[in-house]
Structure formats: structure tokens, C-alpha cells
Amino acid sequence: MKKSLILITGATGYIGGRLVLRLLKGGYRVRAMARSMHKIQGRSWKDYPNLELVKADSHDPKSLEKALKDCDVAYYLVHSMSEDHKDFADADRRAAKYFISLSDKHGLKRIIYLGGLGGNEPNTSLHLKSRQEVEKILKSGRVPVTVFRSAHIIGSGSASFEMLRYIAERMPFFIIPKSVIDTKLQPICIRNVLIYLEECLEKKETIGQTYDIGGPEILTYRQLFEIYAEQAGLQKPLFIHSPTPPFKLGTKIAHTIAKLLLPISPSISQPLLDGLGVEIITKDDKIKKIIPQDLVRCCSSIDRAIQKDSLKIVDTRWTDAGDLHSPEWMYAGDAAYSGGTLLQGGYKITLACEPGEIWSLISRIGGSNGWYYGDALWQIRGLMDQIAGGVGLRRGRRHPEQLYVGDALDFWRVLDVKPPFKLILLAEMKLPGEALLTFELVPDEKGTELRLGTRFHPTGLYGILYWYSLLPFHNLLFGGLLNELSRRVGKRILYGPEKYRPGPLILDH
């Protein structure tokens, strides 16, 4: 099997990103599929031997043809819960149909699918029902499918763990129906999930079989929050039982609270929250005899995740998944009038130093490090975004000093980074348009010119009014940011800060 070529779809996602590295270290030949080649270049395993990279989209049959060619086994690890797909269930359905059709055509020998438990329960959520539907579609083809139906995955950076952590650390008490807080679940450590996914490759008896996978304990949400509080050194939360509200009202209340508390976008958090009342436990344990391993207890899983977060060694995060969209209007070379209205502004300052001295500060911006100037204004803008249903500032950043293409950085996404000369951030907050924030370092014989530029492509008149209403705050914020950066660098200011108009923006991808 190690001589076979193994395709991993969703290679820049939370599970896929870790599985790629695990299989490469195990000596397997891997083809990693992603929608953005530039994004995949930021992964630690990009230069491993026995690795092929392929650009493909599960919703684009032509690109899938290229990804599946000559492969023997494929891991199906894609899902469509994102801002890009308003109807994620329909998008998942179409992607699975494309995949199974082309798998049959290219003679794939095996598919390995990671789905979810609870899809057959009478009160199941649309998300869990969709996972079950994808499983059925994959099984409808001629290629045998190995299915792992997983319980909640606990690991540093997982969506399940982030939701647990943010709620536990921000809500000292819960007013919640007893039927929800005492729902049974069987969380599983990410380490155990990866072992199942890898070791089934060498177990021929798993071909075409379906397995439930969970941890060693059956808990309730009440116990899960109490375990987290104990491991994190928090006061145990107080649970106040309330009558079970009508379904629509209860869902609306949960979604509203999630918008205010969670770092996860509503497109992901809402489908997950809708399944809170669904029992997520394994119905059989036959996989334990085929792939025996030490299942990590929930307290240890949470402790590991907390330790990895504190040490900043999170390999992948839920924020890694999704498309990396470069707005068409940002590219140089088009006529000045093309693409509609483009509003631009910026400041520049020249310091008597090398680019690297400034870059060491720029590369650490955001997250727990803050934005150096006007943090209160950034917090207010983040709160406004949360209220509007956006991600706010809560996502933070993967690492306090390192940035890679595709990384989430508060309510921005790293679109391009070239140390120590350029950082381009794409706004992912709720906006009446599209926005970029750029840091450019241009050295000359006297020092380094630092340029901070903003570019905004408004949607209609409201977008234009939005830009001009915030212009005084932008001038205050960005001018102050340059002054604070120069103060922290501690080098002589040669020129500026002064306003400047950003020119054409060029990306290398």
C-alpha cells in the first residue's frame, strides 16, 4: 500500500492538513489536493519527498479529473460549511456526486470517508443529515468506501474545541434546557481519529466497511464543560434549567449567543449548534478489535489541546479550511476605470533602518499582540462585526510571530506574505464591499519606507458612504499605527508620516 498513490482532498483543512503529514512520515506517497497552491505552500510538509501537490476544487469536475488520475486510494475530507455556500447541504451533495462519478471513471480502488455520528437520529440537524447523505452518495458508486462516523473531535484548533473553549471561558452560568445540557456524547481525541484514518490503509478487512468511532467515555455536555473548567483552572459553570423553548425560538437564541461569543463564523457555528440536542454516541465498537489503540480520555484530550494552544504549536486550525479569494479588481494591468469604483488611501513613513527591523513588528500584529495603536477602536469594530454576524476579532492567529498565506488574522485573512517586504490582508468582516490592508517595505540607500495602504471596492452607494464616514477614523488609526511602529523600532524618522495613494497591487499568484 505504501507504493500506492493516495489522494487527500481538503489537504489544507483541519483533518487533512494533519493527515498529510502523518502519512508522509509513515512513508506513503501522497497527492495533496487544495483549491489554492499558494495557500498550500505555507504548510510545514510542502517540501517532503513522496509528496505531489495538485490544485483542484471538489465542485469543478475538470480539476477533479487531474487530481484523481493514477490514484489508488482517496480520502474524502471536504465539506461546504462556509460563507461561500449558502446551501451547504446542496453543495456537499453535488460535490459528492462529482467525486463518485469520476472515481468510477478513473478506476479508484478505495475511498476513505470521515463522516459524523447522529445522522440517523430522529431529531438530527441538517449538518449531520448532510454528512449521512454524502456517505450514501459515496457508497452508491462501484468504488468500495471505508466510512468512519466520528463523534465530536477534541484537539487544538478544531471547531468543536474552539466552541467549547470560548463558551466555557465566557459564560460562568448557563440558562439551558435540561434535555440539551444532559444530551449524551462521546468525544474523541484528534490523535485517535488520525490513527484510525492511517492504519485502516493496511487493514484490508476495513475496505467497504462502516465504523463508529468515539472516545472511551460517554459524557453529557454538562460534564464536558465541567471537565474543561477543571483542566483550564476555571470555576465550574452553574447550570440553570429552563423549560424547553419552541424549536425555532431556541435555535434563534442559540444563534444570537453564538454570534456574540464564538470566534467561528455563523456559517459553521450555526449548523453545529443545531445538533446540540442530538445524541452522539457509538452504536458498536468493532473497529477497536481491528485497529486497537489507547483511546485518550476526554480530560487528557482537553489538557493536550490547552497545552498546544499555550505553546503555540497548533498544526492546523478550523480557520485553515475554505477558499482563498483574491478579488479580481486588485490586480495590476487593467484599465484604471475597470472593475468599478476603487477607493484607496494610505500613509507612509521612512525610517533609518533595515526592512527586517520593522518586519519583526509587522509579522506579530493582531491576535493577543494587538494592533499597537487604537486597540479600543479595533475592539469596537470587532464587536460591531460580531453583532452583524461576522467573526469579529475572536479568531486571533495561529502563531504569535509566524504568518502564512491563508492564515486567519482576527477578522482578516493573509492573502500574500513575503518577509520582510510585504503583507497583504483581505477583510473577512461584514462589509458593504471588499477591502484590503497592505504593509509594504521598500528599502533604499538611506533606510526603509514603510507603506500602509487600504483599498476598498464598495458595493453600491451604501459602500461609498461607508468608506467616507469612516475615513476620519482610518486617518487617525493608520497614521497612529505608523507612528507607534516607528517608536517601537526605535530608529530615526527620515520622512513622514504622510499620506500617500497606493498604486497597483501585484500578487505572485
C-alpha positions in Angstrom: 0.0 0.0 0.0 2.9 2.4 0.7 3.8 2.3 -3.1 0.2 3.3 -4.0 -0.6 6.9 -4.7 -3.0 8.3 -2.1 -5.1 11.4 -2.7 -6.1 13.6 0.2 -8.9 16.1 -0.6 -9.2 19.1 1.7 -5.4 19.0 2.4 -5.4 22.5 3.8 -8.3 21.7 6.2 -8.1 20.8 9.9 -8.1 17.0 9.5 -6.5 16.9 6.0 -3.5 19.1 7.0 -2.6 16.7 9.8 -3.2 13.5 7.9 -0.9 14.6 5.0 2.0 15.0 7.4 1.2 11.7 9.2 1.1 9.7 6.0 4.3 11.3 4.6 6.1 10.4 7.9 4.7 6.9 7.5 6.4 6.5 4.1 3.3 6.8 1.9 3.1 8.5 -1.4 0.6 11.4 -1.1 -1.1 13.7 -3.5 -2.4 16.7 -1.6 -5.4 18.5 -3.2 -6.2 22.1 -2.4 -8.0 25.0 -4.1 -5.1 27.3 -3.7 -1.5 26.3 -4.4 -0.1 29.4 -2.8 -2.0 28.6 0.3 -0.6 25.1 0.5 2.9 26.5 0.2 2.5 27.7 3.8 2.2 24.1 5.1 5.1 22.6 7.0 5.1 19.4 4.8 5.2 21.1 1.4 8.8 20.0 0.7 8.5 16.4 1.8 9.6 13.7 -0.6 6.8 11.4 -1.9 4.5 14.4 -2.0 2.6 15.7 -5.0 0.6 18.9 -5.0 -2.5 19.4 -7.1 -4.8 22.4 -7.5 -8.4 21.2 -7.7 -11.9 22.0 -6.5 -14.4 19.4 -5.4 -17.1 21.5 -7.3 -15.1 21.6 -10.5 -15.2 18.2 -12.4 -12.4 19.1 -14.8 -9.9 19.9 -12.0 -11.0 16.7 -10.1 -10.0 14.7 -13.2 -6.5 15.8 -12.8 -6.5 15.1 -9.0 -7.8 11.6 -9.3 -5.6 10.5 -12.2 -3.4 7.5 -11.3 -4.5 7.4 -7.7 -5.3 4.2 -5.9 -6.9 5.5 -2.7 -8.6 8.8 -1.9 -9.5 10.3 1.5 -12.7 12.3 1.1 -12.4 15.1 3.7 -14.3 18.0 2.2 -17.4 19.8 3.4 -19.1 23.0 2.3 -20.0 24.8 5.5 -18.5 28.2 4.7 -19.5 31.7 3.6 -19.0 30.6 0.0 -22.0 28.2 0.1 -25.4 29.5 1.4 -26.9 26.0 1.0 -24.0 23.8 2.2 -26.1 20.6 2.1 -26.8 21.1 -1.6 -23.1 22.0 -2.3 -21.9 18.8 -0.4 -24.4 16.7 -2.4 -23.2 18.0 -5.7 -19.5 17.6 -4.7 -20.0 14.0 -3.6 -21.8 13.2 -6.9 -19.0 14.6 -9.0 -16.4 12.8 -6.9 -18.0 9.3 -7.1 -18.7 9.6 -10.8 -15.0 10.5 -11.6 -13.8 7.9 -9.1 -15.6 5.2 -11.0 -14.2 6.6 -14.3 -10.6 6.6 -13.1 -10.6 3.2 -11.5 -10.0 4.3 -8.0 -9.6 1.2 -5.8 -10.9 2.7 -2.5 -12.4 5.8 -0.8 -12.0 6.6 2.9 -14.6 9.0 4.2 -14.7 10.7 7.6 -18.4 11.4 8.4 -20.3 12.1 11.6 -22.4 10.2 14.1 -26.0 11.1 14.8 -27.2 11.4 11.2 -29.9 8.8 11.7 -31.3 10.2 14.9 -35.0 11.5 14.6 -34.0 15.0 15.9 -30.8 15.2 13.9 -29.6 18.5 12.4 -29.2 19.5 8.8 -25.4 19.2 9.2 -25.4 15.7 10.5 -28.1 14.7 8.0 -25.9 16.1 5.2 -22.9 14.1 6.4 -25.1 11.0 6.3 -26.3 11.9 2.8 -22.7 12.3 1.5 -21.9 8.8 2.9 -24.8 7.3 0.9 -23.8 9.1 -2.3 -20.2 7.8 -2.0 -21.4 4.3 -1.4 -23.7 4.4 -4.4 -20.7 4.0 -6.8 -18.6 1.0 -7.7 -15.6 2.0 -5.6 -15.6 0.5 -2.1 -15.9 3.0 0.7 -14.5 2.8 4.2 -16.6 5.1 6.4 -15.7 6.4 9.9 -18.6 8.1 11.6 -16.9 10.2 14.2 -18.2 11.8 17.4 -17.1 15.4 18.4 -13.3 15.7 17.8 -11.3 17.3 20.6 -8.0 18.8 19.5 -6.1 22.1 19.4 -7.6 24.2 16.7 -10.7 22.1 16.0 -14.1 23.8 15.6 -15.6 21.6 18.4 -12.8 22.5 20.8 -12.9 26.3 19.9 -16.6 26.4 20.6 -16.2 24.5 23.9 -13.3 26.8 25.0 -14.9 30.1 24.1 -18.3 29.3 25.7 -16.7 27.8 28.9 -14.4 30.8 29.3 -17.0 33.4 28.8 -20.2 32.0 30.4 -20.0 31.4 34.2 -23.6 30.2 34.1 -26.0 28.6 31.6 -29.7 29.0 31.3 -30.4 25.9 29.2 -33.0 23.1 28.9 -32.0 20.0 30.9 -32.8 17.9 27.8 -29.9 19.7 25.9 -27.2 20.0 28.6 -27.7 16.3 29.5 -27.5 15.1 25.9 -25.0 12.2 25.7 -21.9 12.5 23.6 -18.7 10.5 23.2 -15.9 13.0 22.2 -12.7 11.6 20.6 -9.2 12.9 20.6 -7.8 14.1 17.2 -4.8 11.8 17.8 -7.1 8.7 17.8 -9.0 9.9 14.7 -5.8 10.2 12.8 -4.6 6.7 13.9 -7.8 5.2 12.6 -7.5 7.0 9.3 -3.9 6.0 8.7 -3.9 2.4 10.0 -7.0 1.4 8.0 -4.8 1.6 4.9 -3.1 -1.6 5.9 -6.2 -3.4 7.1 -7.9 -4.9 4.0 -10.8 -6.1 6.1 -11.9 -2.4 6.6 -12.5 -2.0 2.8 -16.1 -1.3 2.2 -17.0 -1.2 5.9 -18.6 1.4 8.2 -17.3 2.1 11.7 -18.4 4.3 14.6 -15.5 5.9 16.3 -15.6 7.7 19.7 -13.6 8.2 22.8 -13.5 5.8 25.9 -16.2 7.8 27.8 -19.8 8.6 27.3 -20.4 12.1 28.8 -23.0 14.8 28.8 -22.4 18.4 27.7 -22.7 19.3 31.4 -19.8 17.0 32.2 -17.8 18.2 29.2 -18.0 21.8 30.4 -17.1 20.8 33.9 -14.1 18.8 32.7 -12.9 21.8 30.6 -13.2 24.2 33.5 -11.2 21.8 35.7 -8.4 21.4 33.1 -8.3 25.1 32.4 -8.3 26.2 36.0 -11.7 27.8 35.8 -14.6 27.9 38.2 -17.1 25.2 37.3 -20.1 26.7 35.5 -23.6 27.0 37.0 -26.4 25.3 35.1 -29.9 26.7 35.5 -32.5 24.6 33.9 -35.1 26.3 31.8 -38.2 25.0 30.0 -37.6 23.7 26.5 -38.5 26.6 24.2 -40.2 26.1 20.8 -37.6 24.8 18.4 -37.4 27.9 16.2 -37.1 30.2 19.2 -34.5 28.0 20.9 -32.5 27.9 17.7 -32.7 31.7 17.3 -31.5 32.3 20.9 -28.6 29.9 20.4 -27.5 31.5 17.2 -27.6 35.0 18.7 -25.5 34.0 21.7 -23.0 32.3 19.3 -22.6 35.4 17.3 -21.5 37.3 20.4 -19.3 34.7 21.9 -17.7 32.4 19.3 -14.7 33.1 17.0 -16.3 30.8 14.4 -18.4 32.2 11.6 -22.1 31.6 11.7 -21.9 29.5 8.5 -20.0 26.9 10.6 -21.2 27.5 14.2 -24.9 27.5 13.4 -25.1 24.1 11.8 -23.0 22.7 14.6 -25.2 24.3 17.3 -28.4 22.9 15.7 -27.1 19.4 16.6 -26.7 20.1 20.3 -29.7 18.0 21.3 -28.7 15.1 19.2 -27.2 12.1 21.0 -23.7 11.5 19.5 -22.5 8.1 20.7 -21.2 5.0 19.0 -23.5 2.1 18.3 -20.8 -0.5 18.1 -17.1 -0.9 18.8 -15.9 -3.4 16.2 -13.2 -1.1 15.0 -11.4 -1.5 18.4 -10.6 -5.1 17.6 -9.3 -4.3 14.1 -7.3 -1.2 15.0 -6.5 -1.4 18.7 -5.1 1.7 20.3 -5.1 3.6 23.6 -8.2 5.9 23.4 -7.4 9.2 25.1 -9.8 10.2 27.9 -11.6 13.4 27.5 -9.7 15.2 30.3 -6.4 14.3 28.7 -7.6 15.4 25.2 -8.6 18.8 26.6 -5.4 19.1 28.5 -3.3 18.4 25.4 -5.3 20.9 23.4 -4.9 23.6 26.0 -1.2 22.9 26.3 -0.7 23.1 22.5 -2.6 26.3 22.3 -0.5 27.8 25.1 2.7 26.7 23.5 1.6 27.9 20.1 2.2 24.6 18.4 -1.2 24.2 16.7 -0.6 22.3 13.5 -3.9 23.1 11.8 -7.0 25.1 12.8 -10.6 25.2 11.7 -9.8 28.6 10.1 -7.4 26.9 7.6 -10.3 25.5 5.5 -12.1 27.4 2.8 -11.4 29.3 -0.4 -8.7 31.9 -0.6 -10.3 34.5 -2.8 -8.2 37.2 -4.5 -10.6 40.0 -5.6 -10.4 40.5 -9.3 -10.2 44.2 -9.0 -6.9 44.2 -7.1 -4.7 43.0 -10.0 -2.5 45.5 -11.9 -2.7 45.7 -15.6 -6.4 46.5 -16.1 -7.6 49.9 -17.3 -8.0 52.4 -14.5 -11.8 52.5 -15.0 -12.2 48.7 -15.0 -13.8 46.9 -12.0 -15.9 49.9 -10.9 -15.2 52.3 -8.1 -12.0 51.6 -6.2 -11.4 53.8 -3.1 -7.8 54.0 -1.8 -5.9 55.6 1.0 -2.7 55.2 2.9 0.2 56.6 4.9 4.0 56.2 4.5 7.0 56.8 6.7 10.7 56.4 6.1 12.9 55.1 8.9 16.7 54.8 9.2 16.8 51.0 9.5 16.7 47.7 7.5 13.3 46.2 6.5 13.8 43.3 8.9 13.8 45.5 11.9 10.3 46.8 11.0 9.1 43.4 9.8 9.7 41.8 13.2 6.8 44.0 14.5 4.5 43.7 11.5 4.7 39.9 11.5 3.4 39.9 15.1 0.5 42.2 14.6 -3.0 41.1 15.7 -4.2 38.3 17.9 -3.0 38.6 21.6 -0.3 41.1 20.4 -2.9 43.6 19.5 -2.7 46.3 16.7 -0.2 48.6 18.5 -2.4 51.6 18.3 -6.1 52.3 18.9 -6.8 48.8 20.2 -10.1 50.1 21.6 -11.2 51.2 18.1 -10.3 47.8 16.8 -12.3 46.1 19.6 -15.3 48.3 18.8 -15.1 47.4 15.1 -14.8 43.7 16.1 -17.9 43.9 18.3 -19.8 45.6 15.5 -18.9 42.8 13.2 -20.0 40.1 15.8 -23.4 41.8 16.1 -23.7 41.8 12.3 -23.0 38.0 12.3 -19.3 38.2 11.4 -16.2 36.7 13.0 -15.0 39.8 14.9 -11.6 39.8 16.4 -12.1 36.4 18.1 -10.3 34.2 15.7 -6.9 35.6 16.7 -3.9 34.0 14.8 -2.4 30.6 14.6 1.1 31.6 15.8 2.2 34.8 17.6 5.1 35.5 15.2 4.7 33.4 12.0 2.3 34.2 9.2 1.5 32.0 6.2 -0.8 32.5 3.2 -4.3 31.5 4.1 -3.9 32.2 7.9 -6.7 33.8 9.7 -5.6 37.0 11.5 -8.5 38.4 13.6 -11.1 39.4 11.0 -8.5 39.4 8.2 -7.1 36.6 6.0 -3.5 36.6 4.9 -3.7 36.9 1.1 0.0 37.2 0.5 3.1 37.5 2.6 6.8 38.0 1.5 9.0 38.6 4.5 10.4 41.1 5.1 8.8 43.2 2.3 5.1 42.6 2.0 1.9 41.6 3.9 -1.5 41.7 2.2 -4.6 41.1 4.3 -8.1 40.5 2.9 -11.0 41.7 5.1 -13.4 39.0 6.2 -15.6 41.2 8.4 -19.1 42.1 7.3 -18.7 45.0 4.8 -20.6 46.7 2.0 -17.8 45.8 -0.3 -14.3 44.2 -0.3 -11.3 45.6 1.5 -7.5 45.0 1.6 -4.9 46.2 4.1 -1.3 46.2 2.9 2.0 46.7 4.5 4.9 47.3 2.1 8.6 47.8 3.0 10.7 49.5 0.3 14.4 49.8 1.1 16.7 52.5 -0.4 20.2 53.7 0.3 19.1 55.8 3.3 16.7 53.5 5.1 13.3 51.8 4.6 10.0 53.3 3.5 7.0 51.6 5.2 3.8 52.0 3.3 0.4 51.2 4.9 -2.3 51.1 2.3 -6.1 50.5 2.2 -8.1 49.6 -0.9 -11.9 49.3 -0.8 -14.2 48.2 -3.6 -17.7 49.4 -2.5 -21.0 47.7 -3.2 -23.3 50.5 -4.4 -23.9 53.8 -2.8 -24.0 52.4 0.7 -20.5 51.1 0.3 -19.3 54.5 -0.8 -21.0 56.3 2.1 -19.5 53.7 4.5 -16.0 54.4 3.3 -16.2 58.2 3.6 -18.0 58.0 7.0 -15.1 56.0 8.4 -12.3 58.0 6.7 -11.6 60.2 9.7 -11.2 57.1 11.9 -8.9 55.5 9.2 -6.7 58.5 9.1 -6.4 58.5 12.9 -5.9 54.8 13.2 -3.4 54.2 10.4 -1.4 57.4 10.9 -1.1 56.5 14.6 -0.2 52.9 13.8 2.8 54.1 11.7 3.9 56.5 14.5 3.7 53.7 17.0 5.6 51.2 14.8 8.4 53.8 14.3 8.5 54.4 18.1 8.8 50.7 18.8 11.5 50.2 16.2 13.5 52.9 17.9 15.1 54.3 14.8 15.3 57.8 13.4 12.4 59.0 11.3 13.8 60.4 8.0 10.4 61.4 6.4 6.8 61.3 7.3 4.4 60.1 8.3 2.5 61.5 5.4 -0.5 60.5 3.3 0.0 58.6 0.0 -2.1 57.0 -2.6 -1.4 53.2 -3.1 -0.5 52.2 -6.6 -1.4 49.0 -8.5 -1.1 45.8 -6.4 0.7 42.8 -7.7 0.4 39.3 -6.4 2.7 36.5 -7.3 -0.2 34.0 -7.5 
